[in-house]
Amino acid sequence: MTPDNRIAICPGTFDPVTYGHLDVIGRASKMFDTVVVGVVNLPWRKGNTLFSAEERIAFVKEATRHLPNIEIETFSSLLVTFARERGAMAIVKGLRAVSDFESELQMAQMNRSLSGVETLFIPSSSTHSFIASRLLREVARYGGDVSPFVPAAVAKRFIGKFPGGGL
């Protein structure tokens, strides 16, 4: 890493990664030299995610392989600790609605207070503003088609998690 390498962290559980996440990651990749996609991995909270950390990393790697400045790592520490360890100058968060802003603003202020690392908010594009991983898991659970909202590899994996669901 050179001193002028502008690094940002784009954190999330990505359970699963959606086209909304990928839009934010892609837009951030145009603003920073390196974007580290930080996949939250909390092993002590078993059963909290549908997909394992390894699966989530594989989904993000596959979907971002065309972006040369993306790195993917897991972390299970405070976000600001991870950001400092990676030499990040910013944390990038996507916002879908005003309600996202309210909670994200508090986290951004706390993170800046703890570390000095700034948070950059990227509003989601209108075509992705309603997509939430939580909603997609619910749609797939009841046999709905999630393929318009996630990469093909993710949609296929939903079938294994919810027989009859995903596609």
MODELLER restraints for C-alpha pairs under 7 A, 6 or more apart:
rsr = mdl.restraints
at = mdl.atoms
rsr.add(forms.Gaussian(group=physical.xy_distance, feature=features.Distance(at['CA:5:A'], at['CA:33:A']), mean=5.84, stdev=0.5))
rsr.add(forms.Gaussian(group=physical.xy_distance, feature=features.Distance(at['CA:6:A'], at['CA:32:A']), mean=5.31, stdev=0.5))
rsr.add(forms.Gaussian(group=physical.xy_distance, feature=features.Distance(at['CA:6:A'], at['CA:33:A']), mean=5.07, stdev=0.5))
rsr.add(forms.Gaussian(group=physical.xy_distance, feature=features.Distance(at['CA:6:A'], at['CA:34:A']), mean=6.38, stdev=0.5))
rsr.add(forms.Gaussian(group=physical.xy_distance, feature=features.Distance(at['CA:6:A'], at['CA:89:A']), mean=6.60, stdev=0.5))
rsr.add(forms.Gaussian(group=physical.xy_distance, feature=features.Distance(at['CA:7:A'], at['CA:32:A']), mean=5.93, stdev=0.5))
rsr.add(forms.Gaussian(group=physical.xy_distance, feature=features.Distance(at['CA:7:A'], at['CA:33:A']), mean=6.03, stdev=0.5))
rsr.add(forms.Gaussian(group=physical.xy_distance, feature=features.Distance(at['CA:7:A'], at['CA:34:A']), mean=4.78, stdev=0.5))
rsr.add(forms.Gaussian(group=physical.xy_distance, feature=features.Distance(at['CA:7:A'], at['CA:35:A']), mean=5.79, stdev=0.5))
rsr.add(forms.Gaussian(group=physical.xy_distance, feature=features.Distance(at['CA:7:A'], at['CA:87:A']), mean=6.72, stdev=0.5))
rsr.add(forms.Gaussian(group=physical.xy_distance, feature=features.Distance(at['CA:7:A'], at['CA:88:A']), mean=4.59, stdev=0.5))
rsr.add(forms.Gaussian(group=physical.xy_distance, feature=features.Distance(at['CA:7:A'], at['CA:89:A']), mean=5.81, stdev=0.5))
rsr.add(forms.Gaussian(group=physical.xy_distance, feature=features.Distance(at['CA:7:A'], at['CA:90:A']), mean=6.95, stdev=0.5))
rsr.add(forms.Gaussian(group=physical.xy_distance, feature=features.Distance(at['CA:8:A'], at['CA:32:A']), mean=6.50, stdev=0.5))
rsr.add(forms.Gaussian(group=physical.xy_distance, feature=features.Distance(at['CA:8:A'], at['CA:34:A']), mean=6.41, stdev=0.5))
rsr.add(forms.Gaussian(group=physical.xy_distance, feature=features.Distance(at['CA:8:A'], at['CA:35:A']), mean=4.88, stdev=0.5))
rsr.add(forms.Gaussian(group=physical.xy_distance, feature=features.Distance(at['CA:8:A'], at['CA:36:A']), mean=6.16, stdev=0.5))
rsr.add(forms.Gaussian(group=physical.xy_distance, feature=features.Distance(at['CA:8:A'], at['CA:88:A']), mean=5.07, stdev=0.5))
rsr.add(forms.Gaussian(group=physical.xy_distance, feature=features.Distance(at['CA:8:A'], at['CA:89:A']), mean=5.95, stdev=0.5))
rsr.add(forms.Gaussian(group=physical.xy_distance, feature=features.Distance(at['CA:8:A'], at['CA:90:A']), mean=4.78, stdev=0.5))
rsr.add(forms.Gaussian(group=physical.xy_distance, feature=features.Distance(at['CA:8:A'], at['CA:91:A']), mean=5.50, stdev=0.5))
rsr.add(forms.Gaussian(group=physical.xy_distance, feature=features.Distance(at['CA:8:A'], at['CA:92:A']), mean=6.56, stdev=0.5))
rsr.add(forms.Gaussian(group=physical.xy_distance, feature=features.Distance(at['CA:9:A'], at['CA:35:A']), mean=5.76, stdev=0.5))
rsr.add(forms.Gaussian(group=physical.xy_distance, feature=features.Distance(at['CA:9:A'], at['CA:36:A']), mean=4.80, stdev=0.5))
rsr.add(forms.Gaussian(group=physical.xy_distance, feature=features.Distance(at['CA:9:A'], at['CA:37:A']), mean=5.92, stdev=0.5))
rsr.add(forms.Gaussian(group=physical.xy_distance, feature=features.Distance(at['CA:9:A'], at['CA:38:A']), mean=6.40, stdev=0.5))
rsr.add(forms.Gaussian(group=physical.xy_distance, feature=features.Distance(at['CA:9:A'], at['CA:83:A']), mean=6.43, stdev=0.5))
rsr.add(forms.Gaussian(group=physical.xy_distance, feature=features.Distance(at['CA:9:A'], at['CA:88:A']), mean=6.45, stdev=0.5))
rsr.add(forms.Gaussian(group=physical.xy_distance, feature=features.Distance(at['CA:9:A'], at['CA:90:A']), mean=6.39, stdev=0.5))
rsr.add(forms.Gaussian(group=physical.xy_distance, feature=features.Distance(at['CA:9:A'], at['CA:91:A']), mean=4.75, stdev=0.5))
rsr.add(forms.Gaussian(group=physical.xy_distance, feature=features.Distance(at['CA:9:A'], at['CA:92:A']), mean=5.99, stdev=0.5))
rsr.add(forms.Gaussian(group=physical.xy_distance, feature=features.Distance(at['CA:10:A'], at['CA:25:A']), mean=6.90, stdev=0.5))
rsr.add(forms.Gaussian(group=physical.xy_distance, feature=features.Distance(at['CA:10:A'], at['CA:35:A']), mean=6.76, stdev=0.5))
rsr.add(forms.Gaussian(group=physical.xy_distance, feature=features.Distance(at['CA:10:A'], at['CA:36:A']), mean=6.08, stdev=0.5))
rsr.add(forms.Gaussian(group=physical.xy_distance, feature=features.Distance(at['CA:10:A'], at['CA:37:A']), mean=4.77, stdev=0.5))
rsr.add(forms.Gaussian(group=physical.xy_distance, feature=features.Distance(at['CA:10:A'], at['CA:38:A']), mean=5.88, stdev=0.5))
rsr.add(forms.Gaussian(group=physical.xy_distance, feature=features.Distance(at['CA:10:A'], at['CA:91:A']), mean=5.97, stdev=0.5))
rsr.add(forms.Gaussian(group=physical.xy_distance, feature=features.Distance(at['CA:10:A'], at['CA:92:A']), mean=4.92, stdev=0.5))
rsr.add(forms.Gaussian(group=physical.xy_distance, feature=features.Distance(at['CA:10:A'], at['CA:93:A']), mean=6.35, stdev=0.5))
rsr.add(forms.Gaussian(group=physical.xy_distance, feature=features.Distance(at['CA:11:A'], at['CA:37:A']), mean=5.77, stdev=0.5))
rsr.add(forms.Gaussian(group=physical.xy_distance, feature=features.Distance(at['CA:11:A'], at['CA:38:A']), mean=4.41, stdev=0.5))
rsr.add(forms.Gaussian(group=physical.xy_distance, feature=features.Distance(at['CA:11:A'], at['CA:39:A']), mean=6.04, stdev=0.5))
rsr.add(forms.Gaussian(group=physical.xy_distance, feature=features.Distance(at['CA:11:A'], at['CA:40:A']), mean=7.00, stdev=0.5))
rsr.add(forms.Gaussian(group=physical.xy_distance, feature=features.Distance(at['CA:12:A'], at['CA:38:A']), mean=6.36, stdev=0.5))
rsr.add(forms.Gaussian(group=physical.xy_distance, feature=features.Distance(at['CA:12:A'], at['CA:39:A']), mean=5.48, stdev=0.5))
rsr.add(forms.Gaussian(group=physical.xy_distance, feature=features.Distance(at['CA:12:A'], at['CA:40:A']), mean=5.75, stdev=0.5))
rsr.add(forms.Gaussian(group=physical.xy_distance, feature=features.Distance(at['CA:13:A'], at['CA:39:A']), mean=5.37, stdev=0.5))
rsr.add(forms.Gaussian(group=physical.xy_distance, feature=features.Distance(at['CA:13:A'], at['CA:40:A']), mean=4.88, stdev=0.5))
rsr.add(forms.Gaussian(group=physical.xy_distance, feature=features.Distance(at['CA:14:A'], at['CA:39:A']), mean=6.69, stdev=0.5))
rsr.add(forms.Gaussian(group=physical.xy_distance, feature=features.Distance(at['CA:14:A'], at['CA:56:A']), mean=6.34, stdev=0.5))
rsr.add(forms.Gaussian(group=physical.xy_distance, feature=features.Distance(at['CA:15:A'], at['CA:49:A']), mean=6.35, stdev=0.5))
rsr.add(forms.Gaussian(group=physical.xy_distance, feature=features.Distance(at['CA:15:A'], at['CA:50:A']), mean=6.51, stdev=0.5))
rsr.add(forms.Gaussian(group=physical.xy_distance, feature=features.Distance(at['CA:15:A'], at['CA:51:A']), mean=6.15, stdev=0.5))
rsr.add(forms.Gaussian(group=physical.xy_distance, feature=features.Distance(at['CA:15:A'], at['CA:56:A']), mean=6.51, stdev=0.5))
rsr.add(forms.Gaussian(group=physical.xy_distance, feature=features.Distance(at['CA:15:A'], at['CA:133:A']), mean=6.07, stdev=0.5))
rsr.add(forms.Gaussian(group=physical.xy_distance, feature=features.Distance(at['CA:16:A'], at['CA:56:A']), mean=6.39, stdev=0.5))
rsr.add(forms.Gaussian(group=physical.xy_distance, feature=features.Distance(at['CA:16:A'], at['CA:133:A']), mean=5.90, stdev=0.5))
rsr.add(forms.Gaussian(group=physical.xy_distance, feature=features.Distance(at['CA:17:A'], at['CA:59:A']), mean=6.82, stdev=0.5))
rsr.add(forms.Gaussian(group=physical.xy_distance, feature=features.Distance(at['CA:17:A'], at['CA:60:A']), mean=6.50, stdev=0.5))
rsr.add(forms.Gaussian(group=physical.xy_distance, feature=features.Distance(at['CA:17:A'], at['CA:150:A']), mean=6.79, stdev=0.5))
rsr.add(forms.Gaussian(group=physical.xy_distance, feature=features.Distance(at['CA:18:A'], at['CA:133:A']), mean=6.89, stdev=0.5))
rsr.add(forms.Gaussian(group=physical.xy_distance, feature=features.Distance(at['CA:18:A'], at['CA:149:A']), mean=5.97, stdev=0.5))
rsr.add(forms.Gaussian(group=physical.xy_distance, feature=features.Distance(at['CA:18:A'], at['CA:150:A']), mean=4.59, stdev=0.5))
rsr.add(forms.Gaussian(group=physical.xy_distance, feature=features.Distance(at['CA:19:A'], at['CA:128:A']), mean=6.92, stdev=0.5))
rsr.add(forms.Gaussian(group=physical.xy_distance, feature=features.Distance(at['CA:19:A'], at['CA:149:A']), mean=5.71, stdev=0.5))
rsr.add(forms.Gaussian(group=physical.xy_distance, feature=features.Distance(at['CA:19:A'], at['CA:150:A']), mean=5.45, stdev=0.5))
rsr.add(forms.Gaussian(group=physical.xy_distance, feature=features.Distance(at['CA:20:A'], at['CA:124:A']), mean=6.71, stdev=0.5))
rsr.add(forms.Gaussian(group=physical.xy_distance, feature=features.Distance(at['CA:20:A'], at['CA:128:A']), mean=5.00, stdev=0.5))
rsr.add(forms.Gaussian(group=physical.xy_distance, feature=features.Distance(at['CA:20:A'], at['CA:131:A']), mean=6.49, stdev=0.5))
rsr.add(forms.Gaussian(group=physical.xy_distance, feature=features.Distance(at['CA:24:A'], at['CA:94:A']), mean=6.01, stdev=0.5))
rsr.add(forms.Gaussian(group=physical.xy_distance, feature=features.Distance(at['CA:24:A'], at['CA:122:A']), mean=6.64, stdev=0.5))
rsr.add(forms.Gaussian(group=physical.xy_distance, feature=features.Distance(at['CA:24:A'], at['CA:124:A']), mean=6.86, stdev=0.5))
rsr.add(forms.Gaussian(group=physical.xy_distance, feature=features.Distance(at['CA:28:A'], at['CA:35:A']), mean=6.99, stdev=0.5))
rsr.add(forms.Gaussian(group=physical.xy_distance, feature=features.Distance(at['CA:29:A'], at['CA:35:A']), mean=5.93, stdev=0.5))
rsr.add(forms.Gaussian(group=physical.xy_distance, feature=features.Distance(at['CA:29:A'], at['CA:69:A']), mean=6.61, stdev=0.5))
rsr.add(forms.Gaussian(group=physical.xy_distance, feature=features.Distance(at['CA:33:A'], at['CA:69:A']), mean=6.39, stdev=0.5))
rsr.add(forms.Gaussian(group=physical.xy_distance, feature=features.Distance(at['CA:34:A'], at['CA:69:A']), mean=4.91, stdev=0.5))
rsr.add(forms.Gaussian(group=physical.xy_distance, feature=features.Distance(at['CA:34:A'], at['CA:70:A']), mean=5.97, stdev=0.5))
rsr.add(forms.Gaussian(group=physical.xy_distance, feature=features.Distance(at['CA:35:A'], at['CA:69:A']), mean=6.28, stdev=0.5))
rsr.add(forms.Gaussian(group=physical.xy_distance, feature=features.Distance(at['CA:35:A'], at['CA:70:A']), mean=5.01, stdev=0.5))
rsr.add(forms.Gaussian(group=physical.xy_distance, feature=features.Distance(at['CA:35:A'], at['CA:71:A']), mean=6.27, stdev=0.5))
rsr.add(forms.Gaussian(group=physical.xy_distance, feature=features.Distance(at['CA:36:A'], at['CA:70:A']), mean=5.90, stdev=0.5))
rsr.add(forms.Gaussian(group=physical.xy_distance, feature=features.Distance(at['CA:36:A'], at['CA:71:A']), mean=4.71, stdev=0.5))
rsr.add(forms.Gaussian(group=physical.xy_distance, feature=features.Distance(at['CA:36:A'], at['CA:72:A']), mean=5.60, stdev=0.5))
rsr.add(forms.Gaussian(group=physical.xy_distance, feature=features.Distance(at['CA:36:A'], at['CA:73:A']), mean=7.00, stdev=0.5))
rsr.add(forms.Gaussian(group=physical.xy_distance, feature=features.Distance(at['CA:37:A'], at['CA:71:A']), mean=6.06, stdev=0.5))
rsr.add(forms.Gaussian(group=physical.xy_distance, feature=features.Distance(at['CA:37:A'], at['CA:72:A']), mean=4.72, stdev=0.5))
rsr.add(forms.Gaussian(group=physical.xy_distance, feature=features.Distance(at['CA:37:A'], at['CA:73:A']), mean=6.32, stdev=0.5))
rsr.add(forms.Gaussian(group=physical.xy_distance, feature=features.Distance(at['CA:38:A'], at['CA:72:A']), mean=6.13, stdev=0.5))
rsr.add(forms.Gaussian(group=physical.xy_distance, feature=features.Distance(at['CA:38:A'], at['CA:73:A']), mean=5.22, stdev=0.5))
rsr.add(forms.Gaussian(group=physical.xy_distance, feature=features.Distance(at['CA:38:A'], at['CA:74:A']), mean=5.46, stdev=0.5))
rsr.add(forms.Gaussian(group=physical.xy_distance, feature=features.Distance(at['CA:38:A'], at['CA:75:A']), mean=6.34, stdev=0.5))
rsr.add(forms.Gaussian(group=physical.xy_distance, feature=features.Distance(at['CA:39:A'], at['CA:57:A']), mean=6.98, stdev=0.5))
rsr.add(forms.Gaussian(group=physical.xy_distance, feature=features.Distance(at['CA:39:A'], at['CA:73:A']), mean=6.02, stdev=0.5))
rsr.add(forms.Gaussian(group=physical.xy_distance, feature=features.Distance(at['CA:39:A'], at['CA:74:A']), mean=4.50, stdev=0.5))
rsr.add(forms.Gaussian(group=physical.xy_distance, feature=features.Distance(at['CA:39:A'], at['CA:75:A']), mean=6.24, stdev=0.5))
rsr.add(forms.Gaussian(group=physical.xy_distance, feature=features.Distance(at['CA:40:A'], at['CA:74:A']), mean=5.70, stdev=0.5))
rsr.add(forms.Gaussian(group=physical.xy_distance, feature=features.Distance(at['CA:40:A'], at['CA:75:A']), mean=5.29, stdev=0.5))
rsr.add(forms.Gaussian(group=physical.xy_distance, feature=features.Distance(at['CA:40:A'], at['CA:76:A']), mean=5.96, stdev=0.5))
rsr.add(forms.Gaussian(group=physical.xy_distance, feature=features.Distance(at['CA:41:A'], at['CA:53:A']), mean=6.08, stdev=0.5))
rsr.add(forms.Gaussian(group=physical.xy_distance, feature=features.Distance(at['CA:41:A'], at['CA:74:A']), mean=5.95, stdev=0.5))
rsr.add(forms.Gaussian(group=physical.xy_distance, feature=features.Distance(at['CA:41:A'], at['CA:75:A']), mean=5.71, stdev=0.5))
rsr.add(forms.Gaussian(group=physical.xy_distance, feature=features.Distance(at['CA:41:A'], at['CA:76:A']), mean=5.19, stdev=0.5))
rsr.add(forms.Gaussian(group=physical.xy_distance, feature=features.Distance(at['CA:42:A'], at['CA:76:A']), mean=5.49, stdev=0.5))
rsr.add(forms.Gaussian(group=physical.xy_distance, feature=features.Distance(at['CA:57:A'], at['CA:72:A']), mean=6.74, stdev=0.5))
rsr.add(forms.Gaussian(group=physical.xy_distance, feature=features.Distance(at['CA:59:A'], at['CA:154:A']), mean=6.59, stdev=0.5))
rsr.add(forms.Gaussian(group=physical.xy_distance, feature=features.Distance(at['CA:61:A'], at['CA:72:A']), mean=6.99, stdev=0.5))
rsr.add(forms.Gaussian(group=physical.xy_distance, feature=features.Distance(at['CA:63:A'], at['CA:151:A']), mean=6.84, stdev=0.5))
rsr.add(forms.Gaussian(group=physical.xy_distance, feature=features.Distance(at['CA:75:A'], at['CA:82:A']), mean=6.80, stdev=0.5))
rsr.add(forms.Gaussian(group=physical.xy_distance, feature=features.Distance(at['CA:80:A'], at['CA:111:A']), mean=6.06, stdev=0.5))
rsr.add(forms.Gaussian(group=physical.xy_distance, feature=features.Distance(at['CA:80:A'], at['CA:115:A']), mean=6.25, stdev=0.5))
rsr.add(forms.Gaussian(group=physical.xy_distance, feature=features.Distance(at['CA:89:A'], at['CA:117:A']), mean=5.77, stdev=0.5))
rsr.add(forms.Gaussian(group=physical.xy_distance, feature=features.Distance(at['CA:89:A'], at['CA:118:A']), mean=6.76, stdev=0.5))
rsr.add(forms.Gaussian(group=physical.xy_distance, feature=features.Distance(at['CA:90:A'], at['CA:117:A']), mean=5.55, stdev=0.5))
rsr.add(forms.Gaussian(group=physical.xy_distance, feature=features.Distance(at['CA:90:A'], at['CA:118:A']), mean=4.89, stdev=0.5))
rsr.add(forms.Gaussian(group=physical.xy_distance, feature=features.Distance(at['CA:90:A'], at['CA:119:A']), mean=5.43, stdev=0.5))
rsr.add(forms.Gaussian(group=physical.xy_distance, feature=features.Distance(at['CA:90:A'], at['CA:120:A']), mean=6.63, stdev=0.5))
rsr.add(forms.Gaussian(group=physical.xy_distance, feature=features.Distance(at['CA:91:A'], at['CA:118:A']), mean=6.27, stdev=0.5))
rsr.add(forms.Gaussian(group=physical.xy_distance, feature=features.Distance(at['CA:91:A'], at['CA:119:A']), mean=4.58, stdev=0.5))
rsr.add(forms.Gaussian(group=physical.xy_distance, feature=features.Distance(at['CA:91:A'], at['CA:120:A']), mean=6.05, stdev=0.5))
rsr.add(forms.Gaussian(group=physical.xy_distance, feature=features.Distance(at['CA:92:A'], at['CA:119:A']), mean=5.79, stdev=0.5))
rsr.add(forms.Gaussian(group=physical.xy_distance, feature=features.Distance(at['CA:92:A'], at['CA:120:A']), mean=4.84, stdev=0.5))
rsr.add(forms.Gaussian(group=physical.xy_distance, feature=features.Distance(at['CA:92:A'], at['CA:121:A']), mean=5.96, stdev=0.5))
rsr.add(forms.Gaussian(group=physical.xy_distance, feature=features.Distance(at['CA:93:A'], at['CA:120:A']), mean=6.28, stdev=0.5))
rsr.add(forms.Gaussian(group=physical.xy_distance, feature=features.Distance(at['CA:93:A'], at['CA:121:A']), mean=5.01, stdev=0.5))
rsr.add(forms.Gaussian(group=physical.xy_distance, feature=features.Distance(at['CA:93:A'], at['CA:122:A']), mean=6.17, stdev=0.5))
rsr.add(forms.Gaussian(group=physical.xy_distance, feature=features.Distance(at['CA:94:A'], at['CA:121:A']), mean=5.72, stdev=0.5))
rsr.add(forms.Gaussian(group=physical.xy_distance, feature=features.Distance(at['CA:94:A'], at['CA:122:A']), mean=4.81, stdev=0.5))
rsr.add(forms.Gaussian(group=physical.xy_distance, feature=features.Distance(at['CA:94:A'], at['CA:123:A']), mean=5.61, stdev=0.5))
rsr.add(forms.Gaussian(group=physical.xy_distance, feature=features.Distance(at['CA:94:A'], at['CA:124:A']), mean=5.99, stdev=0.5))
rsr.add(forms.Gaussian(group=physical.xy_distance, feature=features.Distance(at['CA:95:A'], at['CA:101:A']), mean=6.40, stdev=0.5))
rsr.add(forms.Gaussian(group=physical.xy_distance, feature=features.Distance(at['CA:95:A'], at['CA:121:A']), mean=6.52, stdev=0.5))
rsr.add(forms.Gaussian(group=physical.xy_distance, feature=features.Distance(at['CA:95:A'], at['CA:122:A']), mean=6.09, stdev=0.5))
rsr.add(forms.Gaussian(group=physical.xy_distance, feature=features.Distance(at['CA:95:A'], at['CA:123:A']), mean=4.72, stdev=0.5))
rsr.add(forms.Gaussian(group=physical.xy_distance, feature=features.Distance(at['CA:95:A'], at['CA:124:A']), mean=5.72, stdev=0.5))
rsr.add(forms.Gaussian(group=physical.xy_distance, feature=features.Distance(at['CA:96:A'], at['CA:123:A']), mean=6.19, stdev=0.5))
rsr.add(forms.Gaussian(group=physical.xy_distance, feature=features.Distance(at['CA:96:A'], at['CA:124:A']), mean=5.36, stdev=0.5))
rsr.add(forms.Gaussian(group=physical.xy_distance, feature=features.Distance(at['CA:96:A'], at['CA:129:A']), mean=4.78, stdev=0.5))
rsr.add(forms.Gaussian(group=physical.xy_distance, feature=features.Distance(at['CA:96:A'], at['CA:130:A']), mean=6.90, stdev=0.5))
rsr.add(forms.Gaussian(group=physical.xy_distance, feature=features.Distance(at['CA:108:A'], at['CA:119:A']), mean=5.62, stdev=0.5))
rsr.add(forms.Gaussian(group=physical.xy_distance, feature=features.Distance(at['CA:111:A'], at['CA:117:A']), mean=6.61, stdev=0.5))
rsr.add(forms.Gaussian(group=physical.xy_distance, feature=features.Distance(at['CA:112:A'], at['CA:118:A']), mean=5.71, stdev=0.5))
rsr.add(forms.Gaussian(group=physical.xy_distance, feature=features.Distance(at['CA:136:A'], at['CA:146:A']), mean=6.32, stdev=0.5))
rsr.add(forms.Gaussian(group=physical.xy_distance, feature=features.Distance(at['CA:139:A'], at['CA:146:A']), mean=6.95, stdev=0.5))
rsr.add(forms.Gaussian(group=physical.xy_distance, feature=features.Distance(at['CA:140:A'], at['CA:146:A']), mean=6.43, stdev=0.5))
rsr.add(forms.Gaussian(group=physical.xy_distance, feature=features.Distance(at['CA:140:A'], at['CA:158:A']), mean=6.70, stdev=0.5))
rsr.add(forms.Gaussian(group=physical.xy_distance, feature=features.Distance(at['CA:140:A'], at['CA:162:A']), mean=6.66, stdev=0.5))
rsr.add(forms.Gaussian(group=physical.xy_distance, feature=features.Distance(at['CA:140:A'], at['CA:165:A']), mean=4.63, stdev=0.5))
rsr.add(forms.Gaussian(group=physical.xy_distance, feature=features.Distance(at['CA:140:A'], at['CA:166:A']), mean=4.61, stdev=0.5))
rsr.add(forms.Gaussian(group=physical.xy_distance, feature=features.Distance(at['CA:141:A'], at['CA:162:A']), mean=5.58, stdev=0.5))
rsr.add(forms.Gaussian(group=physical.xy_distance, feature=features.Distance(at['CA:141:A'], at['CA:165:A']), mean=5.90, stdev=0.5))
rsr.add(forms.Gaussian(group=physical.xy_distance, feature=features.Distance(at['CA:142:A'], at['CA:165:A']), mean=6.32, stdev=0.5))
rsr.add(forms.Gaussian(group=physical.xy_distance, feature=features.Distance(at['CA:143:A'], at['CA:164:A']), mean=5.43, stdev=0.5))
rsr.add(forms.Gaussian(group=physical.xy_distance, feature=features.Distance(at['CA:143:A'], at['CA:165:A']), mean=3.63, stdev=0.5))
rsr.add(forms.Gaussian(group=physical.xy_distance, feature=features.Distance(at['CA:143:A'], at['CA:166:A']), mean=6.17, stdev=0.5))
rsr.add(forms.Gaussian(group=physical.xy_distance, feature=features.Distance(at['CA:144:A'], at['CA:165:A']), mean=5.77, stdev=0.5))
rsr.add(forms.Gaussian(group=physical.xy_distance, feature=features.Distance(at['CA:144:A'], at['CA:166:A']), mean=5.90, stdev=0.5))
rsr.add(forms.Gaussian(group=physical.xy_distance, feature=features.Distance(at['CA:144:A'], at['CA:167:A']), mean=6.73, stdev=0.5))
rsr.add(forms.Gaussian(group=physical.xy_distance, feature=features.Distance(at['CA:145:A'], at['CA:165:A']), mean=6.91, stdev=0.5))
rsr.add(forms.Gaussian(group=physical.xy_distance, feature=features.Distance(at['CA:145:A'], at['CA:166:A']), mean=4.97, stdev=0.5))
rsr.add(forms.Gaussian(group=physical.xy_distance, feature=features.Distance(at['CA:145:A'], at['CA:167:A']), mean=4.38, stdev=0.5))
rsr.add(forms.Gaussian(group=physical.xy_distance, feature=features.Distance(at['CA:146:A'], at['CA:155:A']), mean=6.25, stdev=0.5))
rsr.add(forms.Gaussian(group=physical.xy_distance, feature=features.Distance(at['CA:146:A'], at['CA:166:A']), mean=5.25, stdev=0.5))
rsr.add(forms.Gaussian(group=physical.xy_distance, feature=features.Distance(at['CA:146:A'], at['CA:167:A']), mean=6.15, stdev=0.5))
rsr.add(forms.Gaussian(group=physical.xy_distance, feature=features.Distance(at['CA:147:A'], at['CA:155:A']), mean=5.33, stdev=0.5))
rsr.add(forms.Gaussian(group=physical.xy_distance, feature=features.Distance(at['CA:147:A'], at['CA:166:A']), mean=6.84, stdev=0.5))
rsr.add(forms.Gaussian(group=physical.xy_distance, feature=features.Distance(at['CA:147:A'], at['CA:167:A']), mean=6.02, stdev=0.5))
rsr.add(forms.Gaussian(group=physical.xy_distance, feature=features.Distance(at['CA:155:A'], at['CA:166:A']), mean=5.53, stdev=0.5))
rsr.add(forms.Gaussian(group=physical.xy_distance, feature=features.Distance(at['CA:155:A'], at['CA:167:A']), mean=6.54, stdev=0.5))
rsr.add(forms.Gaussian(group=physical.xy_distance, feature=features.Distance(at['CA:156:A'], at['CA:166:A']), mean=6.87, stdev=0.5))
rsr.add(forms.Gaussian(group=physical.xy_distance, feature=features.Distance(at['CA:158:A'], at['CA:165:A']), mean=6.53, stdev=0.5))
rsr.add(forms.Gaussian(group=physical.xy_distance, feature=features.Distance(at['CA:158:A'], at['CA:166:A']), mean=4.99, stdev=0.5))
rsr.add(forms.Gaussian(group=physical.xy_distance, feature=features.Distance(at['CA:159:A'], at['CA:165:A']), mean=5.28, stdev=0.5))
rsr.add(forms.Gaussian(group=physical.xy_distance, feature=features.Distance(at['CA:159:A'], at['CA:166:A']), mean=5.24, stdev=0.5))
